[in-house]
């Protein structure tokens, strides 16, 4: 395939990825307003993000396995339809519980789009050339990431729209992606009997969900050392052990354990877990910092994160092109891990009155590290597995990144509530104000405060508490980034292959040219 043919083939895929990332980022700056309007708490704030990440985490291996068994084009289209359905209903939410449930549906669709984009690229393009096109994915990620918060902020601040349109605005893009995919994406039809590991998927989802519920509620609804803790953690471990046992005997495991005999797959998956904790767990709270610690509007909050987004955009694009030209990829992973750790550590020093140009430099370092690591961890994994396992291996890396994000957002969100409560208590005591009298008014670390309604002295205390508390969250995430750096340093660099997944697999059914999925015929599994 020529460069133009490949771009035509993946144009709908890139549009689908844009929709997936947009759905995750557009609500970022709107969340404080959304949670305040729906009467939610800090835990609800975290769970609106965590629910989507958890659904994406649980569904990603299933999508990856389906990609090894069925029509990839049809799967992408199904994922888009699921996303549209979740988005439309999310815009109608009346409670935080309803919104969280809709985010689960959205997460299932986004999990399919995220996993299948990497898988289809691997099928069409050789690892040596893939860095160039992974750069396009990174650029799409960056545009959606920078455009999402700004667009979400504008929509939220526009009186005749409101935050509900943050969920509706992605629907036209998804419909357009469906049309473009139908016209441009052609892949060989796969003819294999589908056998899905539903037991494994359910056990994995239950184990992770129980663990995250424990992290979210511990320290607030019950003590960290309590019978609830022992029951939940014991149950999560038992479900996890059952998941591993099921994966050893089912014919088509959702997460093939044999893949982890490969050192690169194991280390890349672990690094993705730590990157997810650092990336999602820290960056999702940046909007809270700018709105609650600096008093900015949702629109301005989106604009202020541009240094981080530009770091992701430039790092992913430049690293992809250089990897294609040189074939060297490990140096980018190691440098990215170092920058990610540095950026998070420096962000841990900020306060509510820290000069913005300092924060901009810290965010740029964080974004550059993410851009160097995220796509290239998938690339080095795909380079070392058989074509038949491309889907499972790619989704394994994505799965661990999403899992890390879900754990990070949930755990750091729970920690944030406690840190903010402590700083509020100290600040009110210094002012001679009884903390109990102002806790509900100022948020108390649980509900999201409205700064415009607070008197100046109380507002300063609240801004200072959130500035200091959110800085602590970045410090808590920094060790995860350091572990990611140490993990990628142990990956052995292997020369990138020059044949795509389809070329390595050979023509289907033993001979002849691969049969293409025609846009006018129904894709078959």
C-alpha positions as CSV (number, residue, x, y, z in Angstrom):
1,X,0.0,0.0,0.0
2,X,1.2,3.5,-0.8
3,X,1.3,6.3,1.7
4,X,-1.9,7.8,0.2
5,X,-3.7,4.4,0.3
6,X,-2.8,3.9,3.9
7,X,-3.9,7.4,4.9
8,X,-7.3,6.8,3.1
9,X,-7.7,3.5,4.9
10,X,-7.1,4.9,8.3
11,X,-8.9,8.2,7.9
12,X,-12.1,6.9,9.4
13,X,-10.0,5.2,12.1
14,X,-8.4,8.4,13.1
15,X,-11.8,10.1,13.2
16,X,-13.0,7.3,15.4
17,X,-10.0,7.8,17.7
18,X,-10.7,11.6,17.8
19,X,-14.3,10.8,19.0
20,X,-12.9,8.4,21.7
21,X,-10.4,10.9,23.1
22,X,-12.8,13.8,22.8
23,X,-15.4,12.0,25.0
24,X,-12.7,11.5,27.7
25,X,-11.4,15.1,27.6
26,X,-14.4,17.3,26.8
27,X,-15.9,16.8,30.3
28,X,-12.7,17.5,32.1
29,X,-13.2,21.2,32.6
30,X,-17.0,20.8,32.8
31,X,-16.8,18.3,35.7
32,X,-16.7,20.8,38.6
33,X,-19.8,22.5,37.2
34,X,-21.5,19.1,36.4
35,X,-20.9,17.7,39.9
36,X,-22.1,20.9,41.5
37,X,-25.3,21.0,39.5
38,X,-26.1,17.4,40.2
39,X,-25.2,17.7,43.9
40,X,-22.3,15.3,43.8
41,X,-19.2,14.9,46.0
42,X,-15.5,14.5,45.4
43,X,-16.0,10.7,45.2
44,X,-18.6,11.3,42.5
45,X,-16.2,13.5,40.7
46,X,-13.6,10.7,40.7
47,X,-16.1,8.1,39.7
48,X,-17.4,9.9,36.6
49,X,-13.9,9.5,35.3
50,X,-13.2,6.1,36.9
51,X,-16.4,4.5,35.6
52,X,-15.4,5.2,32.0
53,X,-11.8,4.0,32.5
54,X,-13.0,0.9,34.3
55,X,-15.4,0.0,31.5
56,X,-12.7,0.7,29.0
57,X,-10.3,-1.5,31.0
58,X,-12.6,-4.4,31.3
59,X,-13.8,-4.3,27.7
60,X,-10.4,-3.7,26.0
61,X,-9.2,-7.4,26.2
62,X,-12.6,-8.5,24.8
63,X,-12.3,-6.2,21.9
64,X,-8.8,-7.3,21.3
65,X,-9.8,-11.0,21.3
66,X,-12.8,-10.2,19.0
67,X,-10.3,-8.5,16.6
68,X,-8.4,-11.8,16.4
69,X,-11.6,-13.7,15.6
70,X,-13.9,-11.4,13.7
71,X,-14.2,-8.5,11.2
72,X,-12.2,-5.5,12.6
73,X,-14.1,-3.1,10.5
74,X,-17.5,-4.3,11.9
75,X,-16.1,-4.1,15.4
76,X,-15.0,-0.5,15.1
77,X,-18.5,0.4,13.8
78,X,-20.2,-1.4,16.7
79,X,-17.9,0.4,19.1
80,X,-19.0,3.7,17.6
81,X,-22.7,2.9,17.9
82,X,-22.2,1.9,21.6
83,X,-20.4,5.2,22.2
84,X,-23.2,7.3,20.6
85,X,-25.9,5.5,22.6
86,X,-24.0,6.2,25.9
87,X,-23.3,9.8,25.0
88,X,-27.0,10.6,24.1
89,X,-28.3,9.2,27.4
90,X,-25.4,10.8,29.4
91,X,-26.6,14.2,28.3
92,X,-30.0,13.5,29.8
93,X,-28.6,12.6,33.3
94,X,-30.5,13.9,36.3
95,X,-28.2,12.4,39.0
96,X,-24.6,11.5,39.4
97,X,-25.5,7.8,39.6
98,X,-27.2,8.0,36.2
99,X,-24.2,9.9,34.7
100,X,-21.8,7.3,36.1
101,X,-23.8,4.5,34.5
102,X,-23.8,6.2,31.1
103,X,-20.1,6.7,31.4
104,X,-19.8,3.0,31.7
105,X,-21.5,2.5,28.4
106,X,-19.3,5.2,26.8
107,X,-16.2,3.5,28.2
108,X,-17.2,0.2,26.6
109,X,-17.3,2.0,23.2
110,X,-14.2,3.9,23.8
111,X,-12.4,0.7,24.8
112,X,-13.2,-0.8,21.4
113,X,-12.1,2.3,19.5
114,X,-8.8,2.6,21.4
115,X,-7.8,-1.1,21.1
116,X,-9.0,-1.6,17.5
117,X,-7.1,1.5,16.2
118,X,-3.8,0.0,17.3
119,X,-4.7,-3.4,16.1
120,X,-5.8,-2.3,12.6
121,X,-2.6,-0.2,12.3
122,X,-0.6,-3.3,13.1
123,X,-2.4,-5.3,10.5
124,X,-1.8,-2.8,7.8
125,X,1.6,-1.4,8.5
126,X,5.0,-3.0,9.4
127,X,6.5,-2.1,12.8
128,X,9.4,-0.2,11.1
129,X,6.9,2.1,9.2
130,X,4.3,2.1,12.0
131,X,6.1,4.8,14.0
132,X,5.2,7.3,11.3
133,X,1.5,6.5,11.5
134,X,1.6,6.1,15.2
135,X,2.6,9.7,15.1
136,X,-0.7,10.5,13.3
137,X,-2.5,8.7,16.1
138,X,-0.5,10.8,18.6
139,X,-1.3,14.0,16.8
140,X,-5.0,13.0,16.8
141,X,-4.8,12.3,20.5
142,X,-3.2,15.7,21.1
143,X,-5.7,17.7,19.0
144,X,-8.6,15.9,20.7
145,X,-7.0,16.4,24.1
146,X,-6.3,20.1,23.6
147,X,-9.6,20.7,21.8
148,X,-11.8,18.7,24.2
149,X,-11.2,20.7,27.4
150,X,-11.4,24.1,25.6
151,X,-14.5,23.0,23.7
152,X,-16.0,21.6,26.9
153,X,-15.2,24.9,28.7
154,X,-16.8,27.0,26.0
155,X,-19.9,24.9,25.9
156,X,-20.2,25.0,29.7
157,X,-19.8,28.7,29.9
158,X,-22.3,29.3,27.1
159,X,-25.7,29.9,28.7
160,X,-27.8,28.7,25.8
161,X,-25.8,25.4,25.6
162,X,-24.8,24.2,29.0
163,X,-22.7,21.2,30.1
164,X,-25.1,18.6,28.7
165,X,-24.0,19.5,25.2
166,X,-20.5,18.2,26.2
167,X,-22.0,14.7,25.6
168,X,-24.0,15.6,22.5
169,X,-21.2,17.3,20.6
170,X,-19.3,14.1,19.8
171,X,-22.3,12.3,18.2
172,X,-22.0,14.0,14.8
173,X,-18.3,13.1,14.7
174,X,-19.1,9.5,15.5
175,X,-21.7,9.3,12.8
176,X,-19.3,10.8,10.3
177,X,-16.6,8.3,11.4
178,X,-19.1,5.5,10.7
179,X,-19.7,6.7,7.1
180,X,-16.0,7.2,6.4
181,X,-15.0,3.8,7.8
182,X,-17.7,2.2,5.6
183,X,-16.2,3.8,2.5
184,X,-12.5,3.7,3.1
185,X,-11.5,0.8,5.4
186,X,-10.9,-2.5,3.7
187,X,-9.4,-5.5,5.5
188,X,-9.4,-9.3,4.8
189,X,-12.5,-11.1,6.0
190,X,-11.7,-13.4,9.0
191,X,-13.3,-16.7,9.0
192,X,-12.9,-18.3,12.4
193,X,-15.3,-19.6,15.0
194,X,-15.8,-17.0,17.7
195,X,-15.3,-18.2,21.3
196,X,-15.4,-15.5,23.9
197,X,-14.2,-15.8,27.4
198,X,-17.2,-14.3,29.2
199,X,-16.2,-15.9,32.5
200,X,-12.8,-14.3,32.5
201,X,-14.2,-10.9,31.5
202,X,-16.8,-11.0,34.3
203,X,-14.3,-12.1,36.9
204,X,-11.7,-9.5,35.9
205,X,-14.3,-6.7,35.9
206,X,-15.6,-7.8,39.3
207,X,-12.2,-8.0,40.9
208,X,-11.1,-4.5,39.6
209,X,-14.4,-2.9,40.5
210,X,-14.4,-4.2,44.0
211,X,-10.9,-3.0,44.6
212,X,-11.7,0.5,43.3
213,X,-14.9,0.7,45.4
214,X,-12.8,-0.1,48.4
215,X,-10.2,2.5,47.6
216,X,-12.8,5.2,47.0
217,X,-14.8,4.6,50.3
218,X,-12.0,3.6,52.7
219,X,-11.1,6.4,55.1
220,X,-14.4,8.1,54.5
221,X,-17.2,5.6,54.9
222,X,-15.2,3.3,57.1
223,X,-11.6,3.0,58.5
224,X,-8.8,1.7,56.3
225,X,-8.3,-1.1,58.8
226,X,-11.8,-2.5,59.2
227,X,-13.9,-5.5,58.5
228,X,-15.1,-3.9,55.3
229,X,-11.5,-3.5,54.1
230,X,-10.7,-7.1,54.8
231,X,-13.8,-8.3,53.1
232,X,-13.4,-6.2,50.0
233,X,-9.6,-6.7,49.5
234,X,-10.0,-10.5,50.2
235,X,-12.9,-10.7,47.7
236,X,-10.9,-8.8,45.1
237,X,-7.9,-11.1,45.5
238,X,-10.2,-14.2,45.4
239,X,-11.8,-13.0,42.2
240,X,-8.4,-12.2,40.7
241,X,-7.2,-15.7,41.5
242,X,-10.3,-17.2,39.9
243,X,-9.7,-15.0,36.8
244,X,-6.1,-16.4,36.5
245,X,-7.4,-19.9,36.9
246,X,-10.1,-19.5,34.2
247,X,-7.5,-18.1,31.8
248,X,-5.4,-21.2,32.0
249,X,-8.0,-23.6,30.6
250,X,-10.5,-21.7,28.4
251,X,-9.9,-22.2,24.6
252,X,-9.8,-18.4,23.8
253,X,-8.8,-16.5,27.0
254,X,-9.6,-12.9,27.2
255,X,-6.0,-12.2,28.3
256,X,-3.8,-15.1,27.1
257,X,-1.3,-15.7,30.0
258,X,1.2,-17.3,27.6
259,X,1.9,-13.8,26.1
260,X,3.6,-12.9,29.4
261,X,6.3,-15.5,28.8
262,X,7.7,-12.8,26.5
263,X,9.7,-10.4,28.6
264,X,8.9,-7.4,26.4
265,X,5.2,-8.0,26.7
266,X,5.4,-8.3,30.4
267,X,7.6,-5.3,31.0
268,X,5.6,-3.1,28.5
269,X,2.4,-4.1,30.2
270,X,3.8,-3.2,33.6
271,X,5.1,0.1,32.3
272,X,1.7,0.9,30.8
273,X,0.1,0.2,34.2
274,X,2.4,2.8,35.9
275,X,2.1,5.3,33.0
276,X,-1.7,5.0,33.4
277,X,-1.5,5.7,37.1
278,X,0.7,8.7,36.5
279,X,-1.0,10.1,33.4
280,X,-4.7,9.7,34.1
281,X,-4.4,9.8,37.9
282,X,-2.6,13.2,37.8
283,X,-3.8,15.0,34.7
284,X,-7.5,14.5,35.4
285,X,-7.2,16.8,38.4
286,X,-5.5,19.7,36.5
287,X,-8.9,21.2,35.8
288,X,-9.7,21.2,39.5
289,X,-6.5,22.9,40.2
290,X,-7.1,25.8,37.7
291,X,-10.8,26.2,38.7
292,X,-10.7,25.6,42.4
293,X,-7.1,26.7,43.3
294,X,-6.8,29.6,40.9
295,X,-10.5,30.6,40.3
296,X,-10.4,30.2,36.5
297,X,-13.4,29.5,34.2
298,X,-13.8,26.2,32.5
299,X,-12.8,27.7,29.1
300,X,-9.6,29.3,30.6
301,X,-8.8,26.1,32.3
302,X,-8.7,24.3,29.0
303,X,-6.4,26.9,27.5
304,X,-4.0,26.8,30.4
305,X,-3.3,23.1,29.8
306,X,-2.0,23.8,26.2
307,X,1.7,23.4,27.2
308,X,1.0,19.8,28.3
309,X,-0.9,19.0,25.2
310,X,1.7,20.5,22.9
311,X,4.3,18.3,24.7
312,X,2.2,15.2,23.9
313,X,1.6,16.4,20.3
314,X,5.3,17.2,19.5
315,X,6.8,14.2,21.3
316,X,4.4,11.6,19.7
317,X,4.8,13.0,16.2
318,X,8.5,13.6,16.3
319,X,9.4,10.3,18.0
320,X,7.2,8.4,15.5
321,X,9.0,9.9,12.5
322,X,12.5,9.4,14.0
323,X,11.7,5.8,14.9
324,X,10.6,5.1,11.3
325,X,13.8,6.6,10.0
326,X,16.3,5.0,12.5
327,X,14.5,1.9,13.8
328,X,15.6,2.9,17.3
329,X,12.8,3.1,19.9
330,X,14.1,2.3,23.4
331,X,15.8,5.7,23.9
332,X,12.4,7.4,23.5
333,X,10.8,5.2,26.2
334,X,13.6,5.8,28.7
335,X,13.7,9.5,28.1
336,X,9.9,9.7,28.3
337,X,9.9,7.9,31.7
338,X,12.5,10.3,33.0
339,X,10.5,13.4,31.8
340,X,7.2,12.0,33.2
341,X,8.8,11.5,36.6
342,X,10.4,15.0,36.5
343,X,7.2,16.7,35.4
344,X,5.1,15.1,38.2
345,X,7.6,15.8,40.8
346,X,7.8,19.5,39.9
347,X,4.0,19.8,39.8
348,X,4.1,18.5,43.3
349,X,5.8,21.7,44.4
350,X,3.1,24.1,43.1
351,X,0.7,26.1,45.2
352,X,-2.4,28.2,44.4
353,X,-0.2,31.3,43.8
354,X,2.7,29.7,41.9
355,X,3.6,31.7,38.8
356,X,1.9,30.2,35.7
357,X,5.0,30.0,33.6
358,X,6.5,27.6,36.2
359,X,3.4,25.4,35.9
360,X,3.5,25.6,32.1
361,X,7.1,24.2,32.1
362,X,6.1,21.4,34.5
363,X,3.1,20.5,32.3
364,X,5.2,20.5,29.2
365,X,7.7,18.0,30.7
366,X,4.8,15.8,31.8
367,X,3.2,15.9,28.3
368,X,6.4,15.2,26.5
369,X,7.0,12.2,28.7
370,X,3.5,10.8,28.0
371,X,3.9,11.4,24.2
372,X,7.2,9.5,24.1
373,X,5.9,6.5,26.0
374,X,2.2,5.9,25.3
375,X,2.2,4.8,21.6
376,X,5.8,3.4,21.6
377,X,4.9,0.9,24.4
378,X,2.3,-0.6,22.1
379,X,4.8,-0.5,19.2
380,X,7.5,-2.5,20.9
381,X,4.9,-5.1,22.1
382,X,3.5,-5.6,18.6
383,X,7.0,-6.0,17.2
384,X,7.5,-9.2,19.2
385,X,4.3,-11.2,18.9
386,X,2.9,-13.5,16.2
387,X,0.3,-11.9,13.8
388,X,-2.4,-14.1,15.3
389,X,-1.8,-12.5,18.7
390,X,-1.6,-8.9,17.6
391,X,-5.1,-8.1,18.9
392,X,-4.6,-9.7,22.3
393,X,-1.1,-8.3,22.8
394,X,-2.1,-4.8,21.7
395,X,-5.2,-4.8,23.9
396,X,-3.1,-6.2,26.9
397,X,-0.9,-3.0,26.9
398,X,-4.0,-0.8,26.5
399,X,-5.7,-2.8,29.2
400,X,-3.0,-2.2,31.8
401,X,-2.8,1.5,30.9
402,X,-6.5,1.9,31.4
403,X,-6.4,-0.2,34.6
404,X,-3.6,2.0,35.9
405,X,-5.7,5.1,35.0
406,X,-8.8,3.7,36.8
407,X,-6.7,2.9,39.9
408,X,-4.9,6.2,39.8
409,X,-8.0,8.3,39.5
410,X,-9.9,6.4,42.2
411,X,-7.0,6.2,44.7
412,X,-5.7,9.8,44.2
413,X,-9.3,11.1,44.2
414,X,-9.9,9.5,47.6
415,X,-6.6,10.9,48.9
416,X,-7.4,14.3,47.6
417,X,-10.6,14.6,49.7
418,X,-8.6,13.8,52.9
419,X,-5.8,16.2,52.1
420,X,-8.1,19.1,51.2
421,X,-10.1,18.5,54.4
422,X,-7.0,18.7,56.5
423,X,-5.7,21.9,54.8
424,X,-9.2,23.5,55.1
425,X,-9.3,22.7,58.8
426,X,-5.8,24.2,59.4
427,X,-6.7,27.3,57.3
428,X,-9.9,28.0,59.1
429,X,-8.2,27.5,62.5
430,X,-5.6,30.1,61.6
431,X,-8.3,32.6,60.7
432,X,-10.1,31.9,64.0
433,X,-13.1,30.4,62.2
434,X,-14.6,27.2,63.6
435,X,-14.0,24.6,60.9
436,X,-17.3,22.9,61.4
437,X,-19.3,26.1,60.7
438,X,-17.7,26.5,57.2
439,X,-17.1,22.9,56.2
440,X,-20.3,22.6,54.2
441,X,-20.0,26.1,52.7
442,X,-16.4,25.6,51.6
443,X,-16.6,22.0,50.4
444,X,-15.1,20.2,53.4
445,X,-13.0,18.1,50.9
446,X,-16.1,16.1,49.9
447,X,-18.5,18.4,48.0
448,X,-17.2,20.7,45.2
449,X,-17.3,24.3,46.3
450,X,-18.5,27.3,44.3
451,X,-15.8,29.9,44.8
452,X,-18.0,32.8,43.6
453,X,-20.3,32.3,46.6
454,X,-17.5,32.4,49.2
455,X,-16.4,35.5,51.1
456,X,-12.8,36.6,50.4
457,X,-11.1,35.2,53.5
458,X,-12.8,31.8,53.1
459,X,-12.2,31.7,49.4
460,X,-8.4,32.2,49.9
461,X,-8.4,29.3,52.4
462,X,-10.2,27.1,49.9
463,X,-8.0,28.0,47.0
464,X,-4.9,27.4,49.2
465,X,-6.3,24.1,50.4
466,X,-7.0,22.8,46.9
467,X,-3.7,24.1,45.5
468,X,-1.7,22.3,48.2
469,X,-3.9,19.2,48.2
470,X,-3.7,18.8,44.4
471,X,0.1,19.3,44.5
472,X,0.2,16.4,46.9
473,X,-1.7,14.2,44.4
474,X,1.0,14.9,41.8
475,X,3.7,13.9,44.3
476,X,1.8,10.7,45.1
477,X,1.7,9.9,41.3
478,X,5.5,10.5,40.8
479,X,6.7,7.1,42.2
480,X,4.5,5.4,39.6
481,X,6.2,7.3,36.9
482,X,9.6,6.4,38.4
483,X,8.6,2.7,38.3
484,X,7.6,3.1,34.6
485,X,11.1,4.5,33.9
486,X,12.7,1.6,35.7
487,X,10.6,-0.9,33.9
488,X,11.2,0.4,30.3
489,X,14.9,0.5,31.1
490,X,14.8,-3.3,31.4
491,X,13.2,-3.8,28.0
492,X,15.6,-5.2,25.4
493,X,15.6,-3.3,22.2
494,X,14.8,-5.5,19.2
495,X,15.0,-4.4,15.6
496,X,11.6,-3.4,14.1
497,X,10.1,-5.8,11.6
498,X,9.6,-4.6,8.0
499,X,6.5,-6.7,7.3
500,X,3.0,-5.8,8.4
501,X,0.8,-8.2,10.3
502,X,-1.2,-9.2,7.2
503,X,2.0,-9.8,5.2
504,X,3.4,-12.0,8.0
505,X,0.1,-13.9,8.3
506,X,-0.1,-14.6,4.5
507,X,-3.2,-14.8,2.4
508,X,-6.3,-16.3,4.2
509,X,-7.5,-19.8,3.4
510,X,-4.1,-20.8,2.1
511,X,-3.6,-19.0,-1.1
512,X,-4.5,-16.1,-3.4
513,X,-4.7,-12.5,-2.5
514,X,-6.5,-11.5,0.7
515,X,-10.1,-11.0,0.1
516,X,-11.2,-7.4,0.9
517,X,-14.1,-6.1,2.9
518,X,-16.1,-4.3,0.3
519,X,-18.0,-1.2,1.5
520,X,-21.2,-2.3,-0.2
521,X,-21.4,-5.7,1.4
522,X,-22.0,-6.7,4.9
523,X,-18.9,-7.5,6.8
524,X,-18.8,-11.1,8.0
525,X,-17.2,-12.5,11.1
